[in-house]
């Protein structure tokens, strides 16, 4: 598949109570790479196999949650195309000059029907993945990959109302496909939609919530289930609060651990899942199989997993 248009979630800004606590969790424990600070109330991180300067922004705030998320698009001209399409749809689009966000080119900023602030950008300065681009080898120097051994930022799951409208924007304007859905048995109300712009089971997902702009989790990719167990060992060692220990999703078929940062924001480490193509049929789960859809190894629905968001 020739991937053009929106490529991936390139940036997520998460609100935290305390910068030092956040640095200890994301940097020292998880092993993400701090690349930039700038303002004293913000930290910038990349994950080991990412080339851009940063993908995770931690912003000091009075309440946890997500400040914004941003997708990287393939080329700069597409920013204007998406701005025009979103304006025609009825969303207010703000154009942001280069440099307003560190190391980043121009971008657009708008609010989705679910209440989430989303950005689209095409350019961000590169810092590399610890290996040269000519004769790179297979692994960087010892110590570059550490902590949980995260490979890259993988996806975000966000909560709010009007998720069907969000779905229509992502499919109709951005060209995503709906990989999976969760619906209520009987009236078919959509409780969650999983959307892909790549070969991954999902790049972004939305879960129905009464309040807008809620944050369920940010997910970091691992190479293998062995790395998942290694991350689990470190989560136990450092007594990081756990939401769901090692399990496997029915939706996406990925292996997972969910845990919380010191501000109460949910994180995930994730590996596996199936290969998705645009012609793959949408997989639909209903609430008669809610346990299997969410956690297929024990088939146990967890109320907190669906309703605890920041």
Buried (B, 14 or more C-beta within 10 A) or exposed (E): EEEEBBBBBBBBBBBBBEBEBBBBBBBEBBBBBBBBEEEEEBBBBBBBBBBBBBBBBBBBBEEBBBBBBBBBBEEEEBBEBBBEBBEEBEBEBEEBEEEEBBBBBBBBBBBBBBBBBBBBBBBBEEBBBBBEEEEEEEEBEEEBBBBBBBBBBBBBBBBBBBBBBBBBBBBEBBEBBBBBBBBBEEEEEBBBBBBBBBBBBBBBBBBBBEEBBBBBBBBBBBBEEEBBEBBBEBBEEBEBEBBBEBBBBBBBBBBBBBBBBBBBBBBBBBBBBEEBEEEBEEBEBBBEBBBBBBBBEEEBBBEEBBEBBB
